[in-house]
Amino acid sequence: MALPQSHARSTAIAIRILIFALGVALVGLTAWLGWSANHNEVEAERRRIDNALDQTIAGVLDQQRSVAWWDDAVRKVAMDYDAEFTASNFGLFLTETYQQDEVYIVDGMNRPVYTHRRDASETEAPSPAEVSSRLARLKPVLDGVRRGERSFSSRRPDLFLDRQAAYQKLGGVRTTANWFSAVMMIDDQPSIVTAITIGPNVDMSLVMDRPYLLVSIVRITPEVLEQVGRSLLISDLRLTPEIGEGPLTASEPFVTDEGHTAGYLTWKTAAPGQPILSVILPLAAILSIIGGVMAGRMLTRIEVATDALAVREEKARHDARHDDLSSLPNRSAFHDEAGHRVEDALASSGRLRIGYIDIDRFKDINDTLGHHKGDILIREFGARLRRTLPQDIFLARIGGDEFAMVESGHAVERNDIGALIAEALATPLQVEDLAVTITSSVGMASLPQHGTTLDDLTRHADIALYEAKRQGRNRAVTFDGSMAKDLSERHRIETSLREAIRTESLELYYQPLVDARTGRIEEAEALLRWHHPELGTVPPSVFVPIAEEGGLMPELGDFVLRRAVRQARDWPDLSIAINLSPLQFRHRNLTDTLLTLTDADGVDPRRIILEVTESLLLNVNTQTADTLKRLRRAGFRIALDDFGTGYSSLRYLLDLSFDLIKIDRSFVSGTSQQMAAHTIVAAIVEMGHALGSRIVAEGVETEEERRTMAALGCDLLQGYLFAKPLPAPGLAGFVASFNADVQRRLDDGPEAARVV
């Protein structure tokens, strides 16, 4: 009777759990529905309030634009000051027509030119000390508009910019004007502060290098909030010093753009979920309690020891043959299963395939995301493989980020393992709050072509996996005999490279960059070269991947940095560009290391340009952004190399400042043949200049490409048209001769000065 009793106990427990879960789910779902409805309504109302405030800010800027973007404003305020004109068209107009509280005009050095306050009479004009104090308070706003920023908060949309798109006749002023908006505490009261450059709207010859600024202050008074509330059909919108309390009252912190809490926005919310919480929730709770009591009476005596022992035994058997992270079979289970299948295949003259699978660049991903998220990525990767591969394929995790599979029978011919895995990984893996896109490499060996023992097959599958990575990853490779020889040759290159790094027998060559406007050489890019006495000239495309796989990139990168900075000392008129690998960039002491090198050799950090590739932006984290900021604060310039071929997005370009953006050769060469490439380059140039970056065209090899890139607005040109990479001893002479020739042609006349 033990077995039926056990089943009865299990059934009783299942019923009790089911009823309890249903009760909890009913109460929880009811409460969640009511709370969610209220919460979503509050969030929607707050978003509408924030949008209305943003629209108000844009409206203030519109008011300023109506008088600031005007040829007469430049002439009669900035050039030949007309007090009556200024008072009538700025102070009185903005305060009386638009009810602005304070209006200031400052010159190019941020010195006060004109002041007007709505609540003060002519005899009560603020003293110079008061004006100076107010402008000191507004200094972040003045500095922001001078730098071409839009606001303190990146979360606040620039609605004013969107409004200007309709003004086609103002196209000229839109390209020269700047503005800034913020919500700040002014005299202990939250206020809208806006600043806009005073510039011409027709005669662009009136544009000033440091234009005068029009600054307005509009206090966020109860009347302003009441008007916002009425426009949104939100009742009783007000600003309170403490969190508002009371039924159906919503209260959210009102934080200025400087991060100060000015109080709490409080209003009466619609609370659509209140009937659910007050009526339906109590009924659901009562029903749940009744169901729980009924379930408790169904259970009498449960002998849990027997059931618990059975669970423990089953878990022990499972754990002995399964990986605890991925829940897949482990290395031991794989060898047992693969061994049995090899024996069966040999006995029946059947087919069998062994495959090794791992995640490409997992170490980089693990270092970037952290080990915790790396473990989650491995678990998700294993689950994705298990769902993708046919069920008759035995899949196991054999360690780290490496998985193994064994496939037998006719499925060997039917299944394209590489294509299946690649298709499965086309969708990013979800790692907590991140969507991570990865690829994998696969190495395979088949019985009987590549061996008849498990050891031979696994060893050859491992060699094939290595070959897949050598060929660029993200592929499946089947073993052949030549791979073992190639592997031996790669080991030889790796050993020789280690010795070359130790003895510093590598060389740096330098390829000049030419200013597209003047035709002179201003910069040079350091390129690593290796001439081996036995191997001959080994190209970077061969030894750099080997260095990455062999863990030599830190030492190789340090050598390049030391040598390039030391040689830069000999060329005080040239800026030197140095390529950084993502591994180097993740070193926390990179900035200190570079400063130590430049200090030791007496090289100004502003002459050093650090080039990073778009692969660095695969998973931008806080450390990457902080390192970029520290380097730029130290004076180093940052260049984004091979733009357009990797992972860049507009978001990264906005968040991470780059001094130079280098357009990849594939776009440069395509402009002479494809209009699409021409359009893309023009868009990159316009976008880069808008972000304050200089644009470099790489791989310029023909005069037509030079003319095209210069016409499209590229600032610097690099390519064989001007010079191939030169050894360090010959660089200075070449640059001097090249620039002297440019100067000679310039002296001969503008047409002769054209770069050829």
ZAMARGU-4260 file (C-alpha; in steps of 0.2 Angstrom, whole numbers, plus 5000, padded with zeros to 4 digits):
<rodrens>
0) 5000/5000/5000 | 5015/5011/5001 | 5014/5016/4983 | 4995/5021/4983 | 4998/5031/4999
5) 5012/5040/4992 | 5002/5045/4976 | 4988/5050/4988 | 4999/5061/4998 | 5006/5068/4982
10) 4989/5072/4975 | 4983/5080/4991 | 4999/5091/4992 | 4997/5096/4974 | 4978/5101/4977
15) 4983/5111/4992 | 4997/5120/4983 | 4986/5123/4968 | 4972/5131/4978 | 4984/5141/4988
20) 4993/5147/4972 | 4977/5151/4964 | 4971/5161/4980 | 4988/5170/4981 | 4987/5173/4962
25) 4969/5180/4963 | 4973/5192/4977 | 4990/5197/4969 | 4983/5199/4952 | 4968/5209/4958
30) 4980/5220/4969 | 4992/5222/4954 | 4978/5227/4942 | 4972/5241/4954 | 4989/5247/4959
35) 4996/5246/4941 | 4981/5256/4934 | 4984/5269/4947 | 5003/5269/4945 | 5002/5270/4926
40) 4990/5284/4926 | 5001/5294/4938 | 5016/5290/4927 | 5006/5296/4911 | 5000/5312/4920
45) 5018/5316/4925 | 5024/5313/4908 | 5011/5325/4901 | 5016/5338/4914 | 5035/5336/4910
50) 5030/5337/4891 | 5020/5353/4895 | 5035/5361/4904 | 5046/5356/4890 | 5034/5364/4878
55) 5034/5380/4889 | 5053/5380/4889 | 5053/5379/4870 | 5040/5393/4870 | 5051/5404/4880
60) 5065/5401/4867 | 5053/5404/4853 | 5049/5421/4861 | 5068/5425/4862 | 5071/5419/4844
65) 5058/5432/4838 | 5069/5446/4843 | 5087/5438/4844 | 5088/5431/4826 | 5087/5448/4818
70) 5099/5458/4808 | 5094/5474/4817 | 5097/5466/4833 | 5115/5462/4829 | 5118/5480/4822
75) 5109/5490/4836 | 5114/5479/4851 | 5130/5471/4847 | 5138/5483/4835 | 5131/5500/4838
80) 5122/5500/4854 | 5105/5508/4853 | 5098/5509/4871 | 5080/5514/4866 | 5080/5500/4853
85) 5086/5488/4865 | 5074/5493/4879 | 5059/5493/4867 | 5062/5477/4857 | 5070/5466/4871
90) 5066/5472/4889 | 5049/5479/4887 | 5043/5468/4873 | 5048/5451/4882 | 5042/5456/4899
95) 5026/5464/4894 | 5021/5454/4879 | 5026/5437/4885 | 5027/5441/4904 | 5045/5435/4906
100) 5052/5440/4923 | 5070/5445/4920 | 5079/5449/4903 | 5098/5451/4901 | 5109/5454/4887
105) 5128/5450/4889 | 5142/5453/4877 | 5155/5440/4870 | 5164/5440/4886 | 5148/5437/4896
110) 5148/5455/4903 | 5131/5463/4906 | 5125/5475/4892 | 5107/5477/4896 | 5095/5472/4911
115) 5077/5472/4913 | 5065/5465/4927 | 5047/5464/4925 | 5043/5468/4943 | 5055/5483/4945
120) 5052/5501/4940 | 5064/5511/4930 | 5070/5519/4947 | 5072/5502/4954 | 5084/5495/4941
125) 5096/5482/4949 | 5113/5487/4955 | 5129/5482/4945 | 5133/5470/4960 | 5115/5462/4959
130) 5117/5460/4940 | 5135/5452/4943 | 5128/5441/4956 | 5114/5435/4945 | 5125/5432/4930
135) 5137/5422/4941 | 5122/5411/4946 | 5118/5409/4927 | 5136/5405/4922 | 5133/5387/4918
140) 5119/5392/4906 | 5131/5405/4898 | 5145/5392/4897 | 5133/5379/4890 | 5127/5390/4875
145) 5145/5395/4872 | 5149/5376/4870 | 5135/5373/4859 | 5125/5362/4872 | 5107/5362/4873
150) 5103/5359/4892 | 5110/5351/4908 | 5099/5336/4906 | 5101/5324/4892 | 5083/5317/4896
155) 5076/5334/4891 | 5071/5335/4873 | 5076/5350/4862 | 5058/5354/4857 | 5064/5371/4851
160) 5075/5363/4838 | 5061/5353/4831 | 5050/5369/4829 | 5064/5378/4819 | 5063/5365/4805
165) 5047/5374/4798 | 5057/5390/4795 | 5065/5388/4779 | 5071/5406/4777 | 5081/5404/4793
170) 5092/5390/4787 | 5107/5401/4788 | 5104/5406/4806 | 5100/5389/4812 | 5118/5383/4807
175) 5126/5397/4817 | 5115/5400/4832 | 5116/5391/4849 | 5104/5391/4863 | 5103/5383/4880
180) 5088/5379/4892 | 5087/5373/4910 | 5076/5373/4925 | 5086/5381/4940 | 5083/5387/4957
185) 5083/5406/4956 | 5081/5416/4972 | 5074/5399/4980 | 5061/5397/4967 | 5061/5385/4952
190) 5063/5395/4936 | 5065/5392/4917 | 5081/5399/4912 | 5085/5401/4893 | 5099/5408/4883
195) 5101/5411/4864 | 5114/5419/4853 | 5109/5436/4845 | 5113/5433/4827 | 5108/5438/4809
200) 5093/5430/4800 | 5098/5437/4782 | 5115/5445/4781 | 5127/5431/4787 | 5142/5443/4786
205) 5135/5449/4803 | 5139/5433/4812 | 5151/5436/4826 | 5164/5424/4833 | 5158/5427/4851
210) 5140/5433/4849 | 5130/5442/4861 | 5118/5432/4871 | 5100/5435/4876 | 5095/5427/4893
215) 5078/5426/4900 | 5071/5420/4917 | 5053/5414/4919 | 5048/5409/4936 | 5038/5394/4938
220) 5024/5401/4949 | 5008/5394/4955 | 4999/5403/4940 | 5011/5395/4928 | 5007/5377/4935
225) 4989/5381/4936 | 4989/5385/4917 | 4999/5369/4914 | 4986/5359/4924 | 4971/5367/4915
230) 4979/5363/4898 | 4981/5345/4903 | 4964/5343/4912 | 4974/5339/4928 | 4966/5345/4943
235) 4974/5356/4957 | 4992/5355/4950 | 5004/5364/4962 | 5021/5364/4970 | 5022/5359/4988
240) 5037/5358/5000 | 5033/5341/5006 | 5025/5325/4998 | 5007/5328/4996 | 4995/5317/5006
245) 4977/5313/5004 | 4965/5302/4994 | 4968/5301/4976 | 4983/5313/4978 | 4999/5311/4967
250) 5015/5318/4972 | 5032/5317/4963 | 5048/5326/4966 | 5052/5341/4955 | 5070/5340/4952
255) 5079/5355/4943 | 5092/5351/4929 | 5106/5355/4942 | 5099/5340/4953 | 5091/5351/4967
260) 5074/5345/4973 | 5063/5361/4972 | 5048/5352/4980 | 5035/5340/4975 | 5023/5342/4960
265) 5006/5337/4968 | 4989/5335/4960 | 4973/5325/4960 | 4975/5309/4950 | 4961/5300/4941
270) 4966/5284/4950 | 4956/5272/4938 | 4961/5257/4949 | 4953/5263/4965 | 4937/5253/4963
275) 4947/5237/4960 | 4957/5240/4976 | 4942/5245/4987 | 4929/5233/4981 | 4936/5218/4971
280) 4952/5215/4982 | 4943/5212/4998 | 4932/5199/4990 | 4947/5190/4982 | 4955/5189/4999
285) 4940/5181/5007 | 4939/5168/4993 | 4957/5164/4994 | 4956/5161/5013 | 4941/5150/5011
290) 4951/5140/4998 | 4966/5139/5009 | 4956/5132/5024 | 4948/5119/5012 | 4965/5113/5006
295) 4972/5112/5024 | 4958/5100/5028 | 4962/5089/5013 | 4979/5085/5020 | 4981/5074/5036
300) 4997/5065/5038 | 5011/5066/5026 | 5027/5055/5027 | 5039/5067/5018 | 5055/5058/5023
305) 5052/5044/5009 | 5048/5057/4996 | 5062/5069/5001 | 5075/5054/5000 | 5069/5050/4983
310) 5071/5068/4978 | 5089/5068/4985 | 5094/5052/4976 | 5088/5058/4960 | 5097/5075/4962
315) 5113/5066/4966 | 5112/5055/4951 | 5108/5071/4940 | 5122/5081/4947 | 5135/5068/4945
320) 5132/5069/4926 | 5126/5087/4923 | 5134/5104/4923 | 5127/5114/4937 | 5127/5131/4927
325) 5119/5126/4911 | 5110/5110/4917 | 5117/5101/4902 | 5127/5085/4903 | 5145/5087/4909
330) 5162/5082/4902 | 5161/5064/4910 | 5143/5061/4903 | 5149/5067/4886 | 5164/5055/4885
335) 5153/5040/4891 | 5139/5044/4878 | 5152/5048/4864 | 5162/5032/4868 | 5146/5021/4866
340) 5141/5030/4850 | 5158/5027/4843 | 5158/5009/4847 | 5140/5007/4839 | 5145/5016/4823
345) 5161/5005/4821 | 5151/4990/4824 | 5137/4995/4811 | 5149/5004/4799 | 5138/5019/4803
350) 5142/5038/4802 | 5146/5049/4817 | 5152/5067/4820 | 5160/5075/4835 | 5159/5094/4836
355) 5166/5107/4848 | 5157/5124/4850 | 5162/5139/4859 | 5158/5158/4861 | 5168/5170/4851
360) 5178/5182/4861 | 5170/5176/4877 | 5185/5183/4887 | 5182/5200/4881 | 5163/5199/4884
365) 5166/5192/4902 | 5179/5206/4906 | 5167/5219/4900 | 5150/5212/4908 | 5158/5204/4923
370) 5158/5186/4928 | 5141/5185/4935 | 5133/5191/4918 | 5146/5180/4909 | 5139/5165/4918
375) 5121/5170/4913 | 5127/5172/4895 | 5134/5154/4896 | 5118/5147/4903 | 5107/5156/4890
380) 5119/5151/4876 | 5118/5132/4881 | 5099/5134/4882 | 5098/5141/4865 | 5109/5127/4858
385) 5098/5114/4866 | 5082/5121/4858 | 5091/5123/4841 | 5100/5107/4839 | 5090/5091/4835
390) 5085/5081/4850 | 5095/5066/4844 | 5111/5076/4845 | 5119/5074/4862 | 5125/5091/4869
395) 5136/5094/4884 | 5146/5108/4892 | 5164/5102/4894 | 5171/5118/4903 | 5171/5137/4902
400) 5162/5143/4887 | 5166/5127/4877 | 5152/5114/4872 | 5153/5098/4864 | 5141/5087/4853
405) 5140/5070/4846 | 5129/5066/4831 | 5126/5049/4824 | 5116/5040/4811 | 5109/5048/4795
410) 5107/5065/4804 | 5125/5067/4800 | 5121/5070/4782 | 5105/5080/4785 | 5110/5093/4798
415) 5121/5108/4794 | 5126/5112/4811 | 5135/5128/4808 | 5120/5135/4799 | 5108/5130/4813
420) 5119/5138/4826 | 5122/5154/4816 | 5103/5156/4813 | 5099/5153/4832 | 5112/5166/4837
425) 5105/5179/4825 | 5093/5184/4839 | 5102/5192/4854 | 5103/5183/4871 | 5095/5192/4885
430) 5107/5194/4900 | 5097/5202/4914 | 5094/5220/4907 | 5106/5218/4892 | 5103/5211/4875
435) 5119/5203/4870 | 5123/5198/4852 | 5136/5185/4850 | 5143/5173/4838 | 5151/5155/4840
440) 5164/5145/4831 | 5162/5126/4828 | 5175/5113/4824 | 5170/5096/4818 | 5177/5079/4815
445) 5169/5064/4807 | 5170/5045/4809 | 5178/5036/4799 | 5186/5050/4789 | 5195/5059/4803
450) 5198/5045/4815 | 5191/5029/4822 | 5194/5032/4841 | 5186/5045/4852 | 5203/5053/4857
455) 5207/5056/4838 | 5190/5063/4834 | 5190/5075/4849 | 5208/5080/4846 | 5204/5084/4827
460) 5188/5093/4832 | 5198/5104/4843 | 5210/5108/4830 | 5196/5112/4818 | 5189/5124/4831
465) 5205/5133/4832 | 5205/5134/4813 | 5188/5142/4814 | 5194/5155/4825 | 5209/5158/4815
470) 5198/5161/4799 | 5189/5175/4808 | 5177/5166/4820 | 5158/5165/4817 | 5160/5149/4806
475) 5160/5130/4806 | 5175/5121/4800 | 5177/5103/4797 | 5195/5095/4800 | 5207/5091/4787
480) 5225/5085/4788 | 5233/5102/4783 | 5226/5110/4799 | 5238/5101/4810 | 5252/5109/4800
485) 5245/5126/4800 | 5243/5125/4819 | 5262/5121/4820 | 5266/5136/4809 | 5255/5147/4820
490) 5264/5141/4836 | 5281/5145/4828 | 5275/5163/4824 | 5268/5165/4841 | 5285/5159/4849
495) 5295/5171/4837 | 5283/5185/4841 | 5286/5183/4860 | 5304/5184/4857 | 5302/5200/4845
500) 5292/5209/4859 | 5305/5204/4872 | 5320/5210/4862 | 5310/5225/4855 | 5314/5220/4837
505) 5298/5226/4830 | 5297/5243/4821 | 5285/5257/4819 | 5281/5265/4802 | 5272/5281/4800
510) 5259/5286/4787 | 5256/5305/4786 | 5239/5314/4786 | 5237/5329/4775 | 5226/5344/4779
515) 5213/5345/4765 | 5212/5364/4766 | 5231/5368/4767 | 5238/5353/4759 | 5251/5352/4773
520) 5256/5336/4783 | 5250/5339/4801 | 5248/5321/4808 | 5255/5304/4806 | 5248/5287/4811
525) 5260/5274/4819 | 5259/5257/4811 | 5267/5241/4818 | 5279/5231/4806 | 5288/5215/4809
530) 5303/5209/4799 | 5309/5192/4805 | 5326/5185/4799 | 5318/5168/4794 | 5300/5172/4792
535) 5303/5187/4782 | 5290/5202/4783 | 5275/5196/4793 | 5260/5207/4790 | 5250/5213/4805
540) 5235/5204/4798 | 5244/5188/4802 | 5253/5192/4818 | 5240/5203/4827 | 5226/5189/4827
545) 5240/5177/4834 | 5244/5190/4847 | 5226/5191/4852 | 5224/5173/4854 | 5240/5170/4863
550) 5237/5184/4876 | 5251/5195/4869 | 5241/5211/4865 | 5245/5219/4882 | 5264/5218/4879
555) 5262/5222/4861 | 5252/5237/4865 | 5264/5243/4878 | 5278/5242/4866 | 5269/5252/4853
560) 5264/5266/4866 | 5282/5267/4873 | 5290/5268/4855 | 5278/5280/4848 | 5278/5292/4862
565) 5297/5291/4862 | 5299/5295/4844 | 5285/5308/4844 | 5298/5318/4855 | 5308/5320/4839
570) 5294/5328/4829 | 5287/5343/4839 | 5277/5349/4825 | 5268/5333/4821 | 5253/5325/4830
575) 5255/5306/4832 | 5240/5294/4831 | 5242/5277/4840 | 5230/5263/4838 | 5223/5255/4855
580) 5216/5238/4856 | 5200/5235/4867 | 5211/5225/4879 | 5222/5240/4882 | 5207/5251/4884
585) 5200/5241/4898 | 5216/5243/4909 | 5210/5254/4923 | 5227/5263/4924 | 5228/5267/4905
590) 5227/5286/4908 | 5241/5286/4921 | 5252/5275/4910 | 5251/5287/4895 | 5254/5302/4906
595) 5269/5294/4913 | 5276/5290/4896 | 5272/5308/4889 | 5280/5316/4905 | 5296/5305/4904
600) 5298/5310/4886 | 5292/5328/4887 | 5278/5326/4874 | 5263/5336/4876 | 5248/5324/4878
605) 5238/5335/4865 | 5250/5329/4851 | 5244/5311/4855 | 5229/5304/4846 | 5222/5288/4852
610) 5213/5278/4839 | 5200/5265/4845 | 5189/5254/4833 | 5171/5252/4833 | 5173/5235/4841
615) 5176/5244/4858 | 5158/5250/4857 | 5151/5233/4856 | 5146/5234/4875 | 5149/5251/4881
620) 5150/5252/4900 | 5154/5264/4913 | 5172/5260/4914 | 5174/5263/4895 | 5165/5280/4896
625) 5175/5285/4911 | 5191/5280/4903 | 5187/5291/4888 | 5183/5306/4898 | 5199/5304/4909
630) 5210/5303/4893 | 5202/5318/4886 | 5203/5328/4902 | 5222/5324/4902 | 5224/5332/4885
635) 5224/5316/4874 | 5213/5317/4858 | 5202/5302/4854 | 5199/5296/4836 | 5186/5283/4830
640) 5194/5272/4817 | 5186/5263/4802 | 5169/5272/4805 | 5154/5264/4797 | 5161/5246/4797
645) 5157/5240/4815 | 5145/5244/4829 | 5144/5263/4830 | 5127/5271/4833 | 5122/5289/4834
650) 5119/5286/4853 | 5137/5282/4856 | 5143/5297/4846 | 5132/5308/4857 | 5137/5300/4873
655) 5156/5298/4869 | 5165/5313/4862 | 5177/5309/4848 | 5190/5322/4842 | 5192/5314/4825
660) 5181/5302/4815 | 5190/5291/4802 | 5179/5286/4787 | 5184/5268/4781 | 5192/5266/4765
665) 5177/5256/4758 | 5167/5272/4758 | 5181/5283/4751 | 5184/5272/4736 | 5165/5270/4733
670) 5161/5288/4731 | 5168/5289/4713 | 5157/5274/4708 | 5142/5274/4719 | 5130/5289/4723
675) 5125/5280/4739 | 5143/5280/4745 | 5144/5299/4741 | 5128/5302/4751 | 5134/5292/4766
680) 5151/5301/4767 | 5142/5318/4766 | 5131/5313/4780 | 5145/5307/4791 | 5155/5323/4788
685) 5139/5334/4792 | 5136/5323/4807 | 5154/5323/4813 | 5156/5342/4811 | 5139/5345/4821
690) 5147/5334/4835 | 5163/5345/4835 | 5174/5331/4827 | 5186/5332/4813 | 5184/5320/4799
695) 5198/5310/4791 | 5196/5301/4775 | 5206/5285/4775 | 5214/5276/4759 | 5214/5291/4747
700) 5223/5283/4732 | 5218/5294/4717 | 5217/5312/4713 | 5198/5310/4710 | 5196/5303/4728
705) 5206/5318/4735 | 5195/5331/4726 | 5179/5322/4731 | 5184/5320/4749 | 5189/5338/4750
710) 5173/5344/4742 | 5163/5334/4754 | 5171/5343/4769 | 5184/5330/4775 | 5197/5339/4786
715) 5211/5327/4784 | 5216/5315/4770 | 5227/5299/4772 | 5232/5287/4759 | 5245/5281/4746
720) 5241/5296/4735 | 5252/5306/4747 | 5263/5293/4755 | 5265/5275/4760 | 5270/5271/4778
725) 5288/5277/4781 | 5301/5271/4794 | 5304/5283/4808 | 5321/5289/4802 | 5314/5295/4786
730) 5298/5303/4792 | 5305/5320/4797 | 5314/5323/4780 | 5299/5317/4770 | 5287/5329/4780
735) 5299/5344/4778 | 5301/5341/4759 | 5282/5338/4757 | 5277/5354/4766 | 5291/5364/4758
740) 5284/5359/4741 | 5267/5364/4746 | 5273/5381/4752 | 5282/5383/4735 | 5266/5379/4725
745) 5257/5391/4737 | 5269/5405/4733 | 5267/5401/4714 | 5249/5405/4716 | 5232/5397/4722
750) 5230/5385/4708 | 5248/5378/4710 | 5245/5376/4728 | 5232/5362/4725 | 5237/5345/4733
755) 5242/5333/4719
</rodrens>
